[in-house]
Amino acid sequence: MTVELSTLRWRKSARSGTASNCVELARVGAAVAVRDSKNPAGPVLVFPSARLAAFLTGVR
């Protein structure tokens, strides 16, 4: 699947404020794209939504 990353709606935690030291997420169909807000043109990781949800549950 090829996705134009600039068209995605990137989101980050409201708790991060205006800082640029955040992880940003964007929905891509049944998956979630993840990037570093300090480098929006840098690499993007894409995970199936269920796998990312399981990871976040484990981290909490």
C-alpha distance matrix in Angstrom:
0.0 3.8 6.5 10.2 11.9 15.2 14.7 14.2 17.5 18.4 21.2 23.8 26.9 29.9 32.1 30.6 32.5 32.0 31.4 28.5 28.4 25.7 22.4 20.2 17.6 15.2 13.5 9.8 10.1 11.6 11.0 12.9 12.5 15.8 17.6 21.2 23.0 25.2 22.5 19.9 18.6 18.4 15.9 13.6 13.2 10.8 12.6 12.8 15.3 18.0 18.0 18.3 21.0 22.9 22.8 24.2 26.8 27.9 28.3 30.4
3.8 0.0 3.8 6.9 9.1 12.2 12.1 12.3 15.9 16.9 20.2 22.8 26.2 28.9 31.2 29.5 31.0 30.2 29.7 26.6 26.9 24.5 21.5 19.1 17.0 14.5 13.6 10.1 11.5 13.7 12.6 13.6 12.2 15.3 16.3 19.8 21.2 23.2 20.2 17.4 15.9 16.2 14.2 12.4 13.0 11.4 14.1 15.0 17.2 20.3 20.1 19.8 22.6 24.7 24.3 25.3 28.2 29.4 29.3 31.4
6.5 3.8 0.0 3.8 5.8 8.8 8.4 8.5 12.2 13.4 16.8 19.7 23.2 25.7 28.1 26.4 27.7 26.9 26.7 23.7 24.3 21.9 19.1 16.3 14.2 11.4 10.9 7.9 10.0 12.7 11.5 11.7 10.2 13.2 14.1 17.5 18.4 20.7 18.0 14.9 13.8 14.7 13.3 11.0 12.2 10.7 13.6 14.7 16.1 19.6 19.6 18.7 21.3 23.8 23.3 23.8 26.8 28.3 27.9 29.7
10.2 6.9 3.8 0.0 3.8 5.6 5.8 7.3 11.1 12.4 16.1 19.0 22.7 24.8 27.4 25.5 26.3 25.1 25.1 22.1 23.3 21.2 18.8 15.9 14.5 11.8 12.2 10.0 12.6 15.6 14.2 13.7 11.5 13.9 14.0 16.9 17.1 19.2 16.4 13.0 11.8 13.6 13.2 11.6 13.7 13.0 16.2 17.6 18.6 22.3 22.3 20.9 23.3 26.1 25.3 25.4 28.6 30.2 29.4 30.9
11.9 9.1 5.8 3.8 0.0 3.8 5.4 5.4 8.8 9.2 12.9 15.5 19.3 21.5 23.9 21.8 22.8 21.6 21.4 18.4 19.5 17.4 15.1 12.2 11.3 9.1 10.5 9.4 12.7 15.3 13.2 11.7 8.9 10.7 10.4 13.2 13.3 15.6 13.0 9.5 9.0 10.7 10.6 8.8 11.3 11.2 14.6 16.5 17.1 20.8 20.6 18.6 21.1 24.0 22.8 22.6 26.0 27.5 26.3 27.9
15.2 12.2 8.8 5.6 3.8 0.0 3.8 5.6 8.3 9.0 12.8 15.6 19.3 20.9 23.6 21.4 21.7 20.1 20.4 17.7 19.4 17.7 16.1 13.0 12.7 10.6 12.5 12.0 15.2 18.1 16.3 14.5 11.9 13.1 12.1 14.1 13.3 15.3 13.1 9.3 9.1 11.9 12.8 11.6 14.5 14.7 17.9 19.8 19.9 23.7 23.7 21.4 23.6 26.7 25.5 24.8 28.2 29.9 28.5 29.7
14.7 12.1 8.4 5.8 5.4 3.8 0.0 3.8 6.6 9.0 12.6 16.0 19.5 21.0 24.0 22.4 22.6 21.4 22.2 19.9 21.6 19.4 17.6 14.0 12.9 9.9 10.9 10.4 13.0 16.3 15.2 13.9 12.2 14.2 14.1 16.5 15.6 18.2 16.3 12.5 12.7 15.3 15.7 13.7 15.9 15.2 18.0 19.1 18.9 22.7 23.3 21.2 23.0 26.3 25.6 24.8 27.9 30.0 28.9 29.8
14.2 12.3 8.5 7.3 5.4 5.6 3.8 0.0 3.8 5.9 9.4 12.9 16.4 18.2 21.1 19.7 20.4 19.7 20.3 18.1 19.4 16.7 14.6 11.0 9.3 6.2 7.4 7.7 10.7 13.6 12.2 10.4 9.0 11.1 11.6 14.3 13.7 16.8 15.4 11.6 12.7 14.6 14.4 11.8 13.5 12.6 14.9 16.0 15.5 19.3 19.9 17.6 19.3 22.6 22.0 21.1 24.1 26.3 25.3 26.1
17.5 15.9 12.2 11.1 8.8 8.3 6.6 3.8 0.0 3.8 6.5 10.2 13.5 14.8 18.0 17.0 17.5 17.2 18.2 16.6 18.0 15.2 13.5 9.7 8.2 5.6 7.5 9.4 12.1 14.5 13.3 11.0 10.1 11.5 12.1 14.2 13.0 16.4 15.8 12.3 14.3 16.2 16.3 13.7 15.1 14.2 16.0 17.0 15.6 19.2 20.1 17.4 18.4 22.0 21.5 19.9 22.8 25.2 24.0 24.4
18.4 16.9 13.4 12.4 9.2 9.0 9.0 5.9 3.8 0.0 3.8 7.0 10.6 12.5 15.3 13.8 14.7 14.4 15.0 13.2 14.3 11.4 9.7 6.0 5.4 4.7 8.1 10.4 13.7 15.4 13.3 10.2 8.7 8.8 8.9 10.7 9.4 13.0 12.8 9.7 12.4 13.8 14.1 11.6 13.1 13.0 14.8 16.4 15.0 18.5 18.8 15.7 17.0 20.4 19.2 17.6 20.7 22.9 21.2 21.7
21.2 20.2 16.8 16.1 12.9 12.8 12.6 9.4 6.5 3.8 0.0 3.8 7.0 8.9 11.7 10.9 12.0 12.6 13.2 12.3 13.1 9.8 8.6 5.3 5.3 6.3 9.3 12.5 15.4 16.4 14.4 11.0 10.3 9.6 10.1 11.1 9.7 13.4 14.2 11.9 15.1 16.0 16.2 13.7 14.6 14.5 15.6 17.0 15.0 18.0 18.4 15.0 15.5 19.0 17.9 15.6 18.5 20.8 19.0 19.0
23.8 22.8 19.7 19.0 15.5 15.6 16.0 12.9 10.2 7.0 3.8 0.0 3.8 6.4 8.5 7.3 9.2 10.3 10.5 10.0 10.2 6.9 6.4 4.7 6.4 9.0 12.2 15.4 18.2 18.7 16.3 12.7 11.9 10.0 10.0 10.0 8.5 12.0 13.7 12.3 15.9 16.3 16.6 14.5 15.1 15.7 16.5 18.2 16.1 18.7 18.6 14.9 15.4 18.4 16.8 14.1 17.1 19.2 16.8 16.6
26.9 26.2 23.2 22.7 19.3 19.3 19.5 16.4 13.5 10.6 7.0 3.8 0.0 3.8 5.2 5.5 7.9 10.3 10.6 11.2 10.9 7.9 8.2 7.9 9.4 12.1 14.8 18.3 20.7 20.7 18.6 15.1 14.8 12.8 13.0 12.5 11.2 14.3 16.6 15.7 19.4 19.5 19.7 17.6 17.8 18.3 18.5 20.0 17.5 19.5 19.5 15.7 15.4 18.2 16.7 13.5 15.9 18.1 15.5 14.6
29.9 28.9 25.7 24.8 21.5 20.9 21.0 18.2 14.8 12.5 8.9 6.4 3.8 0.0 3.8 5.4 5.9 9.0 10.4 12.1 12.5 10.4 11.5 11.0 12.6 14.8 17.3 20.9 23.3 23.5 21.7 18.3 18.1 16.3 16.2 15.4 13.3 16.0 18.6 17.7 21.5 22.1 22.7 20.8 21.4 21.8 22.1 23.4 20.7 22.7 23.0 19.3 18.7 21.5 20.3 16.8 18.9 21.2 18.6 17.2
32.1 31.2 28.1 27.4 23.9 23.6 24.0 21.1 18.0 15.3 11.7 8.5 5.2 3.8 0.0 3.8 5.4 9.1 9.5 11.8 11.4 9.9 11.8 12.5 14.5 17.3 19.9 23.5 25.9 25.8 23.7 20.2 19.9 17.4 17.1 15.7 14.0 16.1 19.2 19.0 22.8 22.9 23.5 22.0 22.3 23.2 23.3 24.8 22.3 23.8 23.7 20.0 19.4 21.7 20.1 16.6 18.5 20.3 17.3 15.8
30.6 29.5 26.4 25.5 21.8 21.4 22.4 19.7 17.0 13.8 10.9 7.3 5.5 5.4 3.8 0.0 3.8 6.4 6.0 8.0 7.8 6.8 9.4 10.5 13.3 16.3 19.5 22.7 25.5 25.7 23.2 19.5 18.5 15.7 14.7 12.7 10.7 12.5 15.7 15.9 19.6 19.7 20.7 19.6 20.4 21.8 22.4 24.4 22.3 24.2 23.7 19.9 20.0 22.3 20.2 17.1 19.6 21.0 17.8 17.1
32.5 31.0 27.7 26.3 22.8 21.7 22.6 20.4 17.5 14.7 12.0 9.2 7.9 5.9 5.4 3.8 0.0 3.8 5.6 8.6 9.8 9.5 12.4 12.7 15.5 17.9 21.2 24.4 27.2 27.8 25.5 21.9 20.7 18.2 16.9 14.9 12.1 13.6 16.8 16.8 20.5 21.2 22.7 21.8 23.0 24.4 25.2 27.2 25.1 27.2 26.9 23.1 23.2 25.7 23.8 20.6 23.0 24.6 21.5 20.6
32.0 30.2 26.9 25.1 21.6 20.1 21.4 19.7 17.2 14.4 12.6 10.3 10.3 9.0 9.1 6.4 3.8 0.0 3.8 6.5 9.0 9.6 12.7 12.9 16.1 18.3 21.8 24.6 27.8 28.7 26.3 22.6 20.8 18.4 16.4 14.0 10.7 11.5 14.7 14.8 18.4 19.5 21.5 21.0 22.8 24.5 25.9 28.2 26.4 28.9 28.4 24.7 25.2 27.8 25.6 22.8 25.6 27.0 23.9 23.4
31.4 29.7 26.7 25.1 21.4 20.4 22.2 20.3 18.2 15.0 13.2 10.5 10.6 10.4 9.5 6.0 5.6 3.8 0.0 3.8 5.6 7.3 10.8 12.0 15.6 18.3 21.9 24.6 27.9 28.6 25.8 22.0 20.0 17.0 14.7 11.7 8.9 9.0 12.7 13.6 17.1 17.5 19.5 19.4 21.1 23.2 24.7 27.3 25.8 28.1 27.2 23.4 24.3 26.6 24.0 21.5 24.4 25.4 22.0 21.9
28.5 26.6 23.7 22.1 18.4 17.7 19.9 18.1 16.6 13.2 12.3 10.0 11.2 12.1 11.8 8.0 8.6 6.5 3.8 0.0 3.8 5.6 8.8 10.0 13.7 16.4 20.1 22.4 25.9 26.7 23.7 19.9 17.4 14.4 11.6 8.4 5.5 5.3 8.9 10.0 13.5 13.8 15.9 16.1 18.1 20.5 22.3 25.2 24.2 26.7 25.5 21.9 23.3 25.5 22.8 20.7 24.0 24.8 21.5 22.1
28.4 26.9 24.3 23.3 19.5 19.4 21.6 19.4 18.0 14.3 13.1 10.2 10.9 12.5 11.4 7.8 9.8 9.0 5.6 3.8 0.0 3.8 7.2 9.7 13.4 16.6 20.2 22.4 25.9 26.2 22.9 19.1 16.9 13.4 10.8 7.4 6.2 6.0 9.5 11.3 14.5 13.8 15.3 15.4 16.8 19.4 20.8 23.8 22.9 25.0 23.5 19.9 21.4 23.2 20.2 18.3 21.5 21.9 18.5 19.3
25.7 24.5 21.9 21.2 17.4 17.7 19.4 16.7 15.2 11.4 9.8 6.9 7.9 10.4 9.9 6.8 9.5 9.6 7.3 5.6 3.8 0.0 3.7 6.3 9.8 13.2 16.7 19.2 22.5 22.6 19.5 15.7 13.8 10.4 8.6 6.1 5.3 7.3 10.0 10.6 14.1 13.5 14.2 13.5 14.4 16.5 17.7 20.5 19.3 21.5 20.2 16.5 17.9 20.0 17.2 15.1 18.5 19.2 16.1 16.8
22.4 21.5 19.1 18.8 15.1 16.1 17.6 14.6 13.5 9.7 8.6 6.4 8.2 11.5 11.8 9.4 12.4 12.7 10.8 8.8 7.2 3.7 0.0 3.8 6.8 10.4 13.6 15.9 19.2 19.1 15.9 12.1 10.3 6.8 5.8 4.9 5.9 8.7 10.1 10.0 13.2 12.2 12.1 10.6 11.0 12.9 13.9 16.7 15.8 18.1 16.7 13.1 14.8 16.9 14.3 12.6 16.2 17.0 14.3 15.5
20.2 19.1 16.3 15.9 12.2 13.0 14.0 11.0 9.7 6.0 5.3 4.7 7.9 11.0 12.5 10.5 12.7 12.9 12.0 10.0 9.7 6.3 3.8 0.0 3.8 7.0 10.5 13.0 16.3 16.8 13.8 10.0 8.2 5.7 5.3 6.2 6.1 9.8 10.4 8.9 12.2 12.0 12.0 9.8 10.7 11.7 13.1 15.6 14.4 17.2 16.5 13.0 14.6 17.4 15.4 13.6 17.2 18.6 16.4 17.3
17.6 17.0 14.2 14.5 11.3 12.7 12.9 9.3 8.2 5.4 5.3 6.4 9.4 12.6 14.5 13.3 15.5 16.1 15.6 13.7 13.4 9.8 6.8 3.8 0.0 3.8 6.9 9.6 12.7 13.1 10.2 6.5 5.6 4.7 6.7 9.1 9.6 13.3 13.3 11.1 13.8 13.7 12.7 9.6 9.7 9.5 10.5 12.3 10.9 14.1 13.8 10.5 12.0 15.2 13.8 12.4 15.7 17.6 16.1 17.0
15.2 14.5 11.4 11.8 9.1 10.6 9.9 6.2 5.6 4.7 6.3 9.0 12.1 14.8 17.3 16.3 17.9 18.3 18.3 16.4 16.6 13.2 10.4 7.0 3.8 0.0 3.8 6.4 9.6 10.9 8.6 5.6 5.1 6.7 8.8 11.7 11.9 15.6 14.9 12.0 14.1 14.6 13.6 10.2 10.5 9.3 10.6 11.8 10.5 14.2 14.6 11.9 13.3 16.7 16.0 14.9 18.0 20.2 19.2 20.0
13.5 13.6 10.9 12.2 10.5 12.5 10.9 7.4 7.5 8.1 9.3 12.2 14.8 17.3 19.9 19.5 21.2 21.8 21.9 20.1 20.2 16.7 13.6 10.5 6.9 3.8 0.0 3.8 6.1 7.4 6.1 4.6 6.2 9.1 11.9 15.2 15.7 19.3 18.4 15.5 17.0 17.4 15.9 12.3 11.8 9.3 9.9 9.9 8.4 12.1 13.4 11.4 12.5 15.9 16.1 15.3 17.9 20.3 20.1 20.8
9.8 10.1 7.9 10.0 9.4 12.0 10.4 7.7 9.4 10.4 12.5 15.4 18.3 20.9 23.5 22.7 24.4 24.6 24.6 22.4 22.4 19.2 15.9 13.0 9.6 6.4 3.8 0.0 3.8 6.1 5.0 5.5 6.5 10.2 12.9 16.5 17.5 20.7 19.2 16.1 16.9 17.2 15.3 11.7 11.2 8.3 9.3 9.2 9.1 12.8 13.8 12.6 14.4 17.4 17.6 17.6 20.2 22.3 22.3 23.5
10.1 11.5 10.0 12.6 12.7 15.2 13.0 10.7 12.1 13.7 15.4 18.2 20.7 23.3 25.9 25.5 27.2 27.8 27.9 25.9 25.9 22.5 19.2 16.3 12.7 9.6 6.1 3.8 0.0 3.8 5.5 7.7 9.9 13.5 16.5 20.2 21.1 24.5 23.0 19.9 20.6 20.9 18.8 15.2 14.2 10.7 10.8 9.2 9.0 12.2 14.0 13.6 14.8 17.7 18.6 18.8 20.8 23.1 23.7 24.7
11.6 13.7 12.7 15.6 15.3 18.1 16.3 13.6 14.5 15.4 16.4 18.7 20.7 23.5 25.8 25.7 27.8 28.7 28.6 26.7 26.2 22.6 19.1 16.8 13.1 10.9 7.4 6.1 3.8 0.0 3.8 7.1 10.2 13.5 17.0 20.6 22.0 25.4 24.2 21.5 22.4 22.0 19.5 15.8 13.9 10.2 8.9 6.3 6.0 8.7 10.8 11.0 12.0 14.5 15.8 16.5 18.1 20.3 21.3 22.4
11.0 12.6 11.5 14.2 13.2 16.3 15.2 12.2 13.3 13.3 14.4 16.3 18.6 21.7 23.7 23.2 25.5 26.3 25.8 23.7 22.9 19.5 15.9 13.8 10.2 8.6 6.1 5.0 5.5 3.8 0.0 3.8 6.8 10.0 13.5 17.1 18.8 22.1 20.8 18.4 19.3 18.6 16.0 12.3 10.2 6.5 5.5 4.2 4.6 8.1 9.0 8.5 10.5 13.0 13.5 14.2 16.5 18.3 18.9 20.4
12.9 13.6 11.7 13.7 11.7 14.5 13.9 10.4 11.0 10.2 11.0 12.7 15.1 18.3 20.2 19.5 21.9 22.6 22.0 19.9 19.1 15.7 12.1 10.0 6.5 5.6 4.6 5.5 7.7 7.1 3.8 0.0 3.8 6.5 10.1 13.6 15.2 18.5 17.6 15.3 16.7 16.1 13.8 10.0 8.3 5.6 5.4 6.3 5.6 9.3 9.5 7.5 9.7 12.6 12.3 12.3 15.2 17.0 16.9 18.3
12.5 12.2 10.2 11.5 8.9 11.9 12.2 9.0 10.1 8.7 10.3 11.9 14.8 18.1 19.9 18.5 20.7 20.8 20.0 17.4 16.9 13.8 10.3 8.2 5.6 5.1 6.2 6.5 9.9 10.2 6.8 3.8 0.0 3.8 6.8 10.6 12.3 15.4 14.0 11.7 13.0 12.3 10.1 6.4 5.6 4.3 6.5 8.9 9.2 12.6 12.0 9.7 12.5 15.1 13.9 14.0 17.3 18.7 17.9 19.6
15.8 15.3 13.2 13.9 10.7 13.1 14.2 11.1 11.5 8.8 9.6 10.0 12.8 16.3 17.4 15.7 18.2 18.4 17.0 14.4 13.4 10.4 6.8 5.7 4.7 6.7 9.1 10.2 13.5 13.5 10.0 6.5 3.8 0.0 3.8 7.2 9.5 12.4 11.5 10.0 11.9 10.6 8.8 5.6 5.2 6.2 8.0 11.1 11.1 14.0 12.7 9.8 12.6 14.9 12.9 12.6 16.3 17.2 15.8 17.7
17.6 16.3 14.1 14.0 10.4 12.1 14.1 11.6 12.1 8.9 10.1 10.0 13.0 16.2 17.1 14.7 16.9 16.4 14.7 11.6 10.8 8.6 5.8 5.3 6.7 8.8 11.9 12.9 16.5 17.0 13.5 10.1 6.8 3.8 0.0 3.8 6.3 8.8 7.7 6.7 8.8 7.5 6.7 5.0 6.6 9.0 11.5 14.8 14.9 17.8 16.3 13.3 16.0 18.2 15.8 15.3 19.0 19.7 17.7 19.6
21.2 19.8 17.5 16.9 13.2 14.1 16.5 14.3 14.2 10.7 11.1 10.0 12.5 15.4 15.7 12.7 14.9 14.0 11.7 8.4 7.4 6.1 4.9 6.2 9.1 11.7 15.2 16.5 20.2 20.6 17.1 13.6 10.6 7.2 3.8 0.0 3.8 5.4 5.6 6.2 9.0 7.6 8.2 8.0 9.8 12.7 14.8 18.2 18.1 20.7 19.0 15.8 18.3 20.2 17.3 16.5 20.2 20.6 18.0 19.8
23.0 21.2 18.4 17.1 13.3 13.3 15.6 13.7 13.0 9.4 9.7 8.5 11.2 13.3 14.0 10.7 12.1 10.7 8.9 5.5 6.2 5.3 5.9 6.1 9.6 11.9 15.7 17.5 21.1 22.0 18.8 15.2 12.3 9.5 6.3 3.8 0.0 3.8 5.4 5.4 9.0 9.2 10.8 10.6 12.9 15.3 17.5 20.5 19.9 22.8 21.5 18.1 20.1 22.5 19.9 18.4 22.0 22.8 20.1 21.2
25.2 23.2 20.7 19.2 15.6 15.3 18.2 16.8 16.4 13.0 13.4 12.0 14.3 16.0 16.1 12.5 13.6 11.5 9.0 5.3 6.0 7.3 8.7 9.8 13.3 15.6 19.3 20.7 24.5 25.4 22.1 18.5 15.4 12.4 8.8 5.4 3.8 0.0 3.8 6.2 9.0 8.8 11.3 12.3 14.9 17.8 20.2 23.5 23.2 25.9 24.3 21.0 23.2 25.3 22.4 21.1 24.7 25.1 22.2 23.5
22.5 20.2 18.0 16.4 13.0 13.1 16.3 15.4 15.8 12.8 14.2 13.7 16.6 18.6 19.2 15.7 16.8 14.7 12.7 8.9 9.5 10.0 10.1 10.4 13.3 14.9 18.4 19.2 23.0 24.2 20.8 17.6 14.0 11.5 7.7 5.6 5.4 3.8 0.0 3.8 5.5 5.2 8.2 9.9 13.0 16.0 18.9 22.3 22.6 25.5 23.9 20.9 23.5 25.6 22.7 22.0 25.8 26.1 23.5 25.2
19.9 17.4 14.9 13.0 9.5 9.3 12.5 11.6 12.3 9.7 11.9 12.3 15.7 17.7 19.0 15.9 16.8 14.8 13.6 10.0 11.3 10.6 10.0 8.9 11.1 12.0 15.5 16.1 19.9 21.5 18.4 15.3 11.7 10.0 6.7 6.2 5.4 6.2 3.8 0.0 3.8 5.4 8.0 8.5 11.9 14.3 17.4 20.5 20.7 23.9 22.7 19.7 22.3 24.7 22.4 21.5 25.3 26.1 23.8 25.3
18.6 15.9 13.8 11.8 9.0 9.1 12.7 12.7 14.3 12.4 15.1 15.9 19.4 21.5 22.8 19.6 20.5 18.4 17.1 13.5 14.5 14.1 13.2 12.2 13.8 14.1 17.0 16.9 20.6 22.4 19.3 16.7 13.0 11.9 8.8 9.0 9.0 9.0 5.5 3.8 0.0 3.8 6.9 8.5 12.3 14.7 18.2 21.4 22.2 25.4 24.1 21.5 24.4 26.7 24.4 24.0 27.8 28.4 26.3 28.2
18.4 16.2 14.7 13.6 10.7 11.9 15.3 14.6 16.2 13.8 16.0 16.3 19.5 22.1 22.9 19.7 21.2 19.5 17.5 13.8 13.8 13.5 12.2 12.0 13.7 14.6 17.4 17.2 20.9 22.0 18.6 16.1 12.3 10.6 7.5 7.6 9.2 8.8 5.2 5.4 3.8 0.0 3.8 6.6 10.0 13.2 16.5 20.0 21.1 24.1 22.2 19.8 23.0 24.8 22.2 22.3 26.1 26.3 24.2 26.4
15.9 14.2 13.3 13.2 10.6 12.8 15.7 14.4 16.3 14.1 16.2 16.6 19.7 22.7 23.5 20.7 22.7 21.5 19.5 15.9 15.3 14.2 12.1 12.0 12.7 13.6 15.9 15.3 18.8 19.5 16.0 13.8 10.1 8.8 6.7 8.2 10.8 11.3 8.2 8.0 6.9 3.8 0.0 3.8 6.7 10.0 13.3 16.9 18.5 21.2 19.1 17.2 20.6 22.1 19.6 20.2 23.9 23.9 22.3 24.8
13.6 12.4 11.0 11.6 8.8 11.6 13.7 11.8 13.7 11.6 13.7 14.5 17.6 20.8 22.0 19.6 21.8 21.0 19.4 16.1 15.4 13.5 10.6 9.8 9.6 10.2 12.3 11.7 15.2 15.8 12.3 10.0 6.4 5.6 5.0 8.0 10.6 12.3 9.9 8.5 8.5 6.6 3.8 0.0 3.8 6.6 10.0 13.4 14.8 17.7 16.0 13.9 17.3 19.1 17.0 17.5 21.1 21.6 20.2 22.6
13.2 13.0 12.2 13.7 11.3 14.5 15.9 13.5 15.1 13.1 14.6 15.1 17.8 21.4 22.3 20.4 23.0 22.8 21.1 18.1 16.8 14.4 11.0 10.7 9.7 10.5 11.8 11.2 14.2 13.9 10.2 8.3 5.6 5.2 6.6 9.8 12.9 14.9 13.0 11.9 12.3 10.0 6.7 3.8 0.0 3.8 6.7 10.3 12.1 14.6 12.5 10.8 14.4 15.9 13.8 14.9 18.4 18.6 17.7 20.3
10.8 11.4 10.7 13.0 11.2 14.7 15.2 12.6 14.2 13.0 14.5 15.7 18.3 21.8 23.2 21.8 24.4 24.5 23.2 20.5 19.4 16.5 12.9 11.7 9.5 9.3 9.3 8.3 10.7 10.2 6.5 5.6 4.3 6.2 9.0 12.7 15.3 17.8 16.0 14.3 14.7 13.2 10.0 6.6 3.8 0.0 3.8 7.0 9.0 11.8 10.3 9.2 12.7 14.4 13.2 14.4 17.5 18.3 18.0 20.4
12.6 14.1 13.6 16.2 14.6 17.9 18.0 14.9 16.0 14.8 15.6 16.5 18.5 22.1 23.3 22.4 25.2 25.9 24.7 22.3 20.8 17.7 13.9 13.1 10.5 10.6 9.9 9.3 10.8 8.9 5.5 5.4 6.5 8.0 11.5 14.8 17.5 20.2 18.9 17.4 18.2 16.5 13.3 10.0 6.7 3.8 0.0 3.8 6.1 8.2 6.5 6.1 9.6 10.9 10.3 11.9 14.6 15.4 15.8 18.1
12.8 15.0 14.7 17.6 16.5 19.8 19.1 16.0 17.0 16.4 17.0 18.2 20.0 23.4 24.8 24.4 27.2 28.2 27.3 25.2 23.8 20.5 16.7 15.6 12.3 11.8 9.9 9.2 9.2 6.3 4.2 6.3 8.9 11.1 14.8 18.2 20.5 23.5 22.3 20.5 21.4 20.0 16.9 13.4 10.3 7.0 3.8 0.0 3.8 5.6 5.4 6.4 8.7 10.2 10.9 12.6 14.4 15.7 16.8 18.7
15.3 17.2 16.1 18.6 17.1 19.9 18.9 15.5 15.6 15.0 15.0 16.1 17.5 20.7 22.3 22.3 25.1 26.4 25.8 24.2 22.9 19.3 15.8 14.4 10.9 10.5 8.4 9.1 9.0 6.0 4.6 5.6 9.2 11.1 14.9 18.1 19.9 23.2 22.6 20.7 22.2 21.1 18.5 14.8 12.1 9.0 6.1 3.8 0.0 3.8 5.5 5.3 6.1 8.7 9.9 10.6 12.2 14.3 15.4 16.6
18.0 20.3 19.6 22.3 20.8 23.7 22.7 19.3 19.2 18.5 18.0 18.7 19.5 22.7 23.8 24.2 27.2 28.9 28.1 26.7 25.0 21.5 18.1 17.2 14.1 14.2 12.1 12.8 12.2 8.7 8.1 9.3 12.6 14.0 17.8 20.7 22.8 25.9 25.5 23.9 25.4 24.1 21.2 17.7 14.6 11.8 8.2 5.6 3.8 0.0 3.8 5.5 5.1 6.2 8.6 9.9 10.5 12.4 14.3 15.5
18.0 20.1 19.6 22.3 20.6 23.7 23.3 19.9 20.1 18.8 18.4 18.6 19.5 23.0 23.7 23.7 26.9 28.4 27.2 25.5 23.5 20.2 16.7 16.5 13.8 14.6 13.4 13.8 14.0 10.8 9.0 9.5 12.0 12.7 16.3 19.0 21.5 24.3 23.9 22.7 24.1 22.2 19.1 16.0 12.5 10.3 6.5 5.4 5.5 3.8 0.0 3.8 5.4 5.1 6.2 8.7 9.9 10.7 12.4 14.5
18.3 19.8 18.7 20.9 18.6 21.4 21.2 17.6 17.4 15.7 15.0 14.9 15.7 19.3 20.0 19.9 23.1 24.7 23.4 21.9 19.9 16.5 13.1 13.0 10.5 11.9 11.4 12.6 13.6 11.0 8.5 7.5 9.7 9.8 13.3 15.8 18.1 21.0 20.9 19.7 21.5 19.8 17.2 13.9 10.8 9.2 6.1 6.4 5.3 5.5 3.8 0.0 3.8 5.4 5.0 6.2 8.6 9.8 10.5 12.4
21.0 22.6 21.3 23.3 21.1 23.6 23.0 19.3 18.4 17.0 15.5 15.4 15.4 18.7 19.4 20.0 23.2 25.2 24.3 23.3 21.4 17.9 14.8 14.6 12.0 13.3 12.5 14.4 14.8 12.0 10.5 9.7 12.5 12.6 16.0 18.3 20.1 23.2 23.5 22.3 24.4 23.0 20.6 17.3 14.4 12.7 9.6 8.7 6.1 5.1 5.4 3.8 0.0 3.8 5.4 5.2 6.1 8.6 9.9 10.7
22.9 24.7 23.8 26.1 24.0 26.7 26.3 22.6 22.0 20.4 19.0 18.4 18.2 21.5 21.7 22.3 25.7 27.8 26.6 25.5 23.2 20.0 16.9 17.4 15.2 16.7 15.9 17.4 17.7 14.5 13.0 12.6 15.1 14.9 18.2 20.2 22.5 25.3 25.6 24.7 26.7 24.8 22.1 19.1 15.9 14.4 10.9 10.2 8.7 6.2 5.1 5.4 3.8 0.0 3.8 5.5 5.1 6.2 8.7 10.1
22.8 24.3 23.3 25.3 22.8 25.5 25.6 22.0 21.5 19.2 17.9 16.8 16.7 20.3 20.1 20.2 23.8 25.6 24.0 22.8 20.2 17.2 14.3 15.4 13.8 16.0 16.1 17.6 18.6 15.8 13.5 12.3 13.9 12.9 15.8 17.3 19.9 22.4 22.7 22.4 24.4 22.2 19.6 17.0 13.8 13.2 10.3 10.9 9.9 8.6 6.2 5.0 5.4 3.8 0.0 3.8 5.5 5.1 6.3 8.8
24.2 25.3 23.8 25.4 22.6 24.8 24.8 21.1 19.9 17.6 15.6 14.1 13.5 16.8 16.6 17.1 20.6 22.8 21.5 20.7 18.3 15.1 12.6 13.6 12.4 14.9 15.3 17.6 18.8 16.5 14.2 12.3 14.0 12.6 15.3 16.5 18.4 21.1 22.0 21.5 24.0 22.3 20.2 17.5 14.9 14.4 11.9 12.6 10.6 9.9 8.7 6.2 5.2 5.5 3.8 0.0 3.8 5.3 5.0 6.2
26.8 28.2 26.8 28.6 26.0 28.2 27.9 24.1 22.8 20.7 18.5 17.1 15.9 18.9 18.5 19.6 23.0 25.6 24.4 24.0 21.5 18.5 16.2 17.2 15.7 18.0 17.9 20.2 20.8 18.1 16.5 15.2 17.3 16.3 19.0 20.2 22.0 24.7 25.8 25.3 27.8 26.1 23.9 21.1 18.4 17.5 14.6 14.4 12.2 10.5 9.9 8.6 6.1 5.1 5.5 3.8 0.0 3.8 5.5 5.3
27.9 29.4 28.3 30.2 27.5 29.9 30.0 26.3 25.2 22.9 20.8 19.2 18.1 21.2 20.3 21.0 24.6 27.0 25.4 24.8 21.9 19.2 17.0 18.6 17.6 20.2 20.3 22.3 23.1 20.3 18.3 17.0 18.7 17.2 19.7 20.6 22.8 25.1 26.1 26.1 28.4 26.3 23.9 21.6 18.6 18.3 15.4 15.7 14.3 12.4 10.7 9.8 8.6 6.2 5.1 5.3 3.8 0.0 3.8 5.5
28.3 29.3 27.9 29.4 26.3 28.5 28.9 25.3 24.0 21.2 19.0 16.8 15.5 18.6 17.3 17.8 21.5 23.9 22.0 21.5 18.5 16.1 14.3 16.4 16.1 19.2 20.1 22.3 23.7 21.3 18.9 16.9 17.9 15.8 17.7 18.0 20.1 22.2 23.5 23.8 26.3 24.2 22.3 20.2 17.7 18.0 15.8 16.8 15.4 14.3 12.4 10.5 9.9 8.7 6.3 5.0 5.5 3.8 0.0 3.8
30.4 31.4 29.7 30.9 27.9 29.7 29.8 26.1 24.4 21.7 19.0 16.6 14.6 17.2 15.8 17.1 20.6 23.4 21.9 22.1 19.3 16.8 15.5 17.3 17.0 20.0 20.8 23.5 24.7 22.4 20.4 18.3 19.6 17.7 19.6 19.8 21.2 23.5 25.2 25.3 28.2 26.4 24.8 22.6 20.3 20.4 18.1 18.7 16.6 15.5 14.5 12.4 10.7 10.1 8.8 6.2 5.3 5.5 3.8 0.0
